Amino acid sequence: MDPFVTCYVTAAAEVEDVQDFHDRHRAGAAALRNADLEQLAGSDPRYVAPWALSAITAIPLDAGEIDAWYEAHFEQ
């Protein structure tokens, strides 16, 4: 499985006192922001471009901002 997705999903699944999706998203996004992305990239058998790591660090904590983040980083 994708190591970045695994990091996100694991953190999101471990949230206590979940109110909604936003709580889980914040936990997942924070986990990625705090992760050693170079190490995660090294464990991925695919090539991970440096721009992708920059995009990952910019994932918004507010789930309502995901569309704008996606457009800014992936629809260039």
Summary of the structure (lengths in Angstrom):
residues: 76
radius of gyration: 12.6
end to end distance: 26.5
largest distance: 37.6
contacts: 180
relative contact order: 0.15
helix: 67%
strand: 0%
